[in-house]
Amino acid sequence: MRRVVFNQKGGVGKSTITCNLAAISARNGLRTLVVDLDPQGNSTRYLLGSATDTLDASLADFFDQTLNFRLNPMALSEFVAHSPYENLHVMPSHPALEELQGKLESRYKIFKLREALDELADDYDAIYIDTPPALNFYTRSAMIAANACLIPFDCDDFSRRALYALLDNVAEIRADHNRDLAVEGIVVNQFQPRATLPRKVVQELIDEGLPIVEPYLSASVKIKESHEQSKPMIHLDAKHKLSQEFVALHDSLARTYGT
């Protein structure tokens, strides 16, 4: 299974959800890869910590290689970094992805990521793709390469309005480039059950028939500690409420849609 975690709105928890679900997948014994397409590199830093600063190769090198023919190109395995956690690997981001984007678009390299992940298919049981908060070359590449799309959602009216446009964009990618792409679910993040507005907004989305998945992820300051220590919640504090919510979310997705 290849999942892309996508929302055009920033600050909704894409990297946090990507890395925590991937960490649980790996802890369950699945060979798991995180592909970090966001030039900010939050998933890379979250999973690799200080080792991010000494990486030999990144996705920027991979995409640059697609632009420049080489007699002896680097093998795909050279763009994969081992995390400190068993079964969990990362194709790391790099700020240079930003400046490469225009060249990649003009040369129509939009299918190169899918080709690469097809080549790595036998090496991994689960692949999670983190994306930038924009509909651009990298997010389109990710949706073309993925089987399923997870949409993080924070409970406010701005996010709700943006959600409809996002669903239209996913549908367009499906129609034009990837008929296997499905919206796996909308993940409610930073949920505050005692507040009226979040409950109201989520219920309205459910009433509209949108695929809201449970459990909802609670708001917690513990996640900041998780980021700071570069430890996904399952490794930082497995008994914490938010850790258990991530486990339940992972297991729910696995039961419904597969690994």
N, C-alpha and C positions, 0 to 999 in steps of 0.2 A: 504494500500500500504506500502510495506517495500522497502526502497531505501538504497542501499549501495553506499557510496561515496568512490571511490577507484582510486588510481594511485600509481604505484610502485616508482615513482619519488617523492622526498620530496620537500616541499616548493611551491607546486602548489595551495594551498588554500583549501585542503580537509576540515579541521576543520571550516574554515571561511564559506565555502559554506554550509556545514552541518548545522551549528548553525543558520545561517541567514535564510535559507529556513525553518528550523524547527520553528524558532521564528515567522515567517510570518504565517505558518500553524496554530500555536497555537493562534495567534492574530485573525485569521479568525474563531476561535471557534472550531477547530479540536483538539481532545485529542491527544497530540503529545508526542512521546518518542524519545529521543536521546540515542543511545547505543554507548558508547565511548570505542572502542577496542584498541586504541593506548596507549601503556604504558606511553607515554609522557603526556597524559591527557589534551591536549589543549582544546578540546571541553568541558570537565568537568570544567576546570578553567574558560573558556569563559562564560558558562551559570550559574555557581554556585558561582564564585568569591571566596571570602575568606572562604565561607562555605565548600569549598573543603577540608580544613585542619581539619575539625571536623566531617567528615562523619563516620557513624557507620558501613557501609558495602559498598562493591564495587564489580565490576565484578571479581576481583581477588578472593574474597570470594565465589562468585557463582561458578567459575570454580574449586576452591579448593574443594568445596562441592561435585562436580561431581567425584572427585578423591577419596573421603573418605566417605564411607557409614555411614549414621547417622540414628538412629531410629527416631529422630525428626528433620528433615532438616528445614532450614530456608525457609519461604515462599518466592516466587519470589518478592512479593511486598516489602520485606525488602531490596532488592537490588536496589530499585528505590528511587531516591531523588527528592524532589520537588524543582523546580527552583523558583526564585522570580516572574516569569511570569505565569499568569493564563494559564492553560491547557498544560503547558510545563514541562515535567519530564525528568530525566536523569538516565540512568544506568551508574554510574561513573567508570572511569578508576582508575588504581592504578599501581605504578611502579612494584609491585610484579607480574603483568601479564608476565613480561619478563622472570622471573625465572620459572614460571609455564609452559611455552610453551613446553619444551621438554617432561615433564611428560604427558601433554595433548595429544601430538602427539603419544607418545609411547602407550598410553592407548586408542587411537582412539576415542577421545571425540569430533570429528569433527561435529557431528549432535546435540550436546547439546544446542547450541544457538538457532537453529531452533526449537527444542522442547520447549524451554523456551518462545520464541516469539509466537509460536502457542498457548501456554497456556495463554499468555497475549493478544491474538488477540481481544477479546471482550472489552478490556479496552482502546484500542487506535485506532484512525482512521488513524493515519500516524506514521510510524516509520522510523527514519533516523539513519543509522549505519556509524559511522566514523571508519576509519581503519588506521593501520600503513602503512608507505611507503615501503612496502615489500610484496612479495607473500609468506605468511607464514601461520601458523595454524589459526591465527585470521582472516586474510583476506579471507582465504578459508571458514572458518566458516560463515563469514558474507555473502559471495556470495551464499553459500548453503541455508542460512536463508532468503535471499531477493527475491523479485519479479523483481526488476529493479536495474540497475547499472548506476550511474552517474559518468562520468570521467572528473575531472578537467584537464584543459590543458592550459599551458602557451606557448606563441607563440615563440618558438625557435626550431632550428633543432634537438637538443638533445631530446626535448620532443616529437617531431614528430617521431623520430626513435623509441623511447621507446613505443610510442602509438601502433604500430603494434604488438609488442610482448604482450602488455597488452591485446589487443583485442583477441589474440590467447588464452591467459590464461583464459579469461572470457568464451570463446567458449568451452574450455576443461572442465571447471567446469560445464557448462550447459550440455554438452554431458554425463559427468560421474555421476553427482550428482543432478542437479537441472534443469530440462527441462523448468521450468517456468521463469528462469532468462533471462532477456532481457537487452541489452544495450539501456537504455532510451535516452541517449544523451551525447555528449561531450560538456562540459561547458567551454567556452573560458574565462579565467580569466586574470586580469591585462592587459586588452587590451588597446593598444595605437593606435587609429585610424589614427593619422597623420604620424605614422611610416610606412615605406614601408614593412619591413620584416614581421611584424605581419599580415598585410593585405594579403600579398602574401601567407604566410603559411596557413592561414585559408581558403583562396579561393581554394588553391590546395586540401585541405582536403574535401571541399565541392564538388569540381570537381570529386574527387574519390568516391563520394557517401556516405561518412561517415556522421553519424547523428549529425551534429553540431546544437546546439540549440541556439535560440536567446531569449533575447538580450545577447550580450557579456557584461561581467562585466568589468567596467573601473578600471584602476589603480587609487588609491586615498590614500593619507596619512590619510584620515579620518578613514580608517579601523584600523590603529594602535591605534587611540584613542578609538575606539570601543573595541579592545582587552584589552587595559589597564584598561578601566572602567568596563569590563565584562558586556557590554551592546551590544547586537546585533544591527545592524544599524537601524532597524525599531523602536527601543526603544531609541536609542541615538539621531537620527535626521531623522525623517520619511520623511522629504522633500528633503533630500540630493539626489543627482543624483544617487549615488550607491545604496541607499535604494530603490529608485524607480526601478532600474534595477533588484534588487533582487525580488521585488514584481512582476514585469513583468515576470521574469523567473519562479517564483513559479506558477503564474497563467497560463503561457504557458504550463508548465508540467502538471498541474492539468487538463487543458482542453483536452490535448492530451492523457494523460495516467491515469487520475484519481488522487485522493488525495494522 
